[in-house]
Amino acid sequence: MREVLVVGGGVAGLQAAVITAKAGMDTLVLDEGEPLVCSTDKIQNLVTRERIAGDEIVDTGRERVRSFGGEIEDTTVAGVSRDDDPGPFTVTGDAGETYTGETVVVAAADEFGFLSPLRDEIEFTDGPEGAFTTERHLVTDEANRATTNVYAAGLANTWEYQTSVAIGDGAKAAVNLVSDRRDEAYIDHDW
Ligand SMILES: Cc1cc2nc3c(=O)[nH]c(=O)nc-3n(C[C@H](O)[C@H](O)[C@H](O)COP(=O)(O)OP(=O)(O)OC[C@H]3O[C@@H](n4cnc5c(N)ncnc54)[C@H](O)[C@@H]3O)c2cc1C
């Protein structure tokens, strides 16, 4: 049983996993290996660099997840379900393998077929018209919660197609997830 299962290992999912793993939560990222940033070596608009290759962001993010004890598996998630609210969740891979988790972070950009077992509790909204905008997003509250113990991050949650937004949204989902689990505001900070 994992405390956190992250579906999608792009920048949003990896950032969420860095925070939950560093917070000491048993974290597993399930990713089918097609982060959008990896399609370019010229990610622009980050505050720290004029340009950075997407592969470098993802490779560094993966290293950092692992450095905090998190794990990453290459798999395509086919289903996320639970017998009771609040859980646990059963996550099924396309080869039939299963994982159980107490919480789920959905960071799979615009791929949501695996959420159909939760269709009665999760809502979607259309994104705005425009080049590159994705069609659908999960409806979440101010703390990135889509339903009990399910959080959404990055393009799964918002239409703003910038890497920095996806990274920040992954951080926000994770900080709220840890805070919910601990029932107090969680801040990762050097004192
Ligand atoms: C060519 C290009 C250039 C870009 N340039 C810039 C730029 O200059 N500046 C900028 O700010 N942004 C840029 N972007 C946008 C940026 O890449 C995205 O906004 C950002 O990467 C979104 O991150 P994400 O984690 O939400 O989604 P993604 O990176 O798409 O991550 C989602 C992950 O989930 C995985 N996944 C999906 N379904 C499943 C499933 N069923 N099971 C398991 N895993 C699954 C996918 O394989 C993927 O790895 C660019 C994008 C592209 C394509």
The ligand as a Gaussian input file, in Angstrom:
#p B3LYP/6-31G(d) Opt

LIG

0 1
 C        6.961000      21.312000     -28.658000
 C        6.614000      21.908000     -27.305000
 C        7.260000      23.055000     -26.892000
 C        6.949000      23.628000     -25.662000
 N        7.603000      24.746000     -25.292000
 C        7.321000      25.326000     -24.118000
 C        8.011000      26.506000     -23.703000
 O        8.895000      27.010000     -24.417000
 N        7.695000      27.060000     -22.512000
 C        6.740000      26.535000     -21.692000
 O        6.507000      27.067000     -20.621000
 N        6.049000      25.400000     -22.050000
 C        6.317000      24.808000     -23.234000
 N        5.628000      23.676000     -23.618000
 C        4.516000      23.188000     -22.765000
 C        4.943000      22.256000     -21.637000
 O        5.686000      21.188000     -22.193000
 C        3.706000      21.714000     -20.909000
 O        2.896000      22.758000     -20.462000
 C        4.057000      20.894000     -19.672000
 O        5.063000      19.976000     -19.969000
 C        2.827000      20.160000     -19.134000
 O        3.242000      19.310000     -18.087000
 P        2.277000      18.200000     -17.470000
 O        3.102000      17.487000     -16.455000
 O        0.990000      18.807000     -17.057000
 O        1.886000      17.222000     -18.685000
 P        2.796000      16.180000     -19.507000
 O        4.177000      16.645000     -19.656000
 O        2.048000      15.843000     -20.752000
 O        2.842000      14.905000     -18.563000
 C        1.806000      13.952000     -18.552000
 C        2.450000      12.574000     -18.420000
 O        1.419000      11.631000     -18.173000
 C        1.694000      10.476000     -18.935000
 N        0.433000       9.747000     -19.106000
 C       -0.666000      10.111000     -19.806000
 N       -1.615000       9.151000     -19.694000
 C       -1.082000       8.180000     -18.903000
 C       -1.569000       6.923000     -18.440000
 N       -2.789000       6.461000     -18.754000
 N       -0.752000       6.172000     -17.653000
 C        0.492000       6.608000     -17.325000
 N        0.994000       7.800000     -17.738000
 C        0.208000       8.553000     -18.515000
 C        2.299000      11.001000     -20.240000
 O        3.048000      10.000000     -20.899000
 C        3.179000      12.119000     -19.680000
 O        4.466000      11.654000     -19.350000
 C        5.948000      23.058000     -24.828000
 C        5.320000      21.884000     -25.235000
 C        5.646000      21.302000     -26.468000
 C        4.925000      20.041000     -26.873000

